[in-house]
Amino acid sequence: MAKAMTLNSEASSSSSSSAAAAAAMKLEKTYEIVTHLASSNAVVLFSISGCCMCTVAKRLLFSLGVGPTIVELDHHVAGREIQAVLFQLSSNGQHQTVPAIFVGGKFLGGIETLMACHINGTLVPLLKDAGALWL
């Protein structure tokens, strides 16, 4: 009986390690999706419909004349996985993963960073450099 338990625990640890490897591969593939979206669009905004801060970010960008690529995570097939990738990118103490804004293929940050750039006057030049504005 002890031998059967040992075999079961080995099988269990083997299946958990393969599950962890599969999860890591899925996360890596999702990271590739995020980076591809960010690098192939001037501005990408990852959002959740109904999130008030996401709405603020969208309205600010639209008011500046930017037409960002918007990915609504609650409507996307890989929304949870993308949100996990965004959490890793924004793990600088920021607890909110959305909105997540990419400008010119680079992760800008969340709503705090977007608003700070707008207030200090660096957002419009950043958007121009990324090709999102032609003013």
Buried (B, 14 or more C-beta within 10 A) or exposed (E): EEEEEEEEEEEEEEEEEEEEEEEEEEBEEBBEBBBEBBEEBBBBBBBBEEBEBBEBBBEBBEEBEBEBBBBBBEEBEBBEBBBBBBBEBBEEEBEBBBBBBBBBBEBBBBBEBBBEBBEEEEBBEBBBEBEBBEE
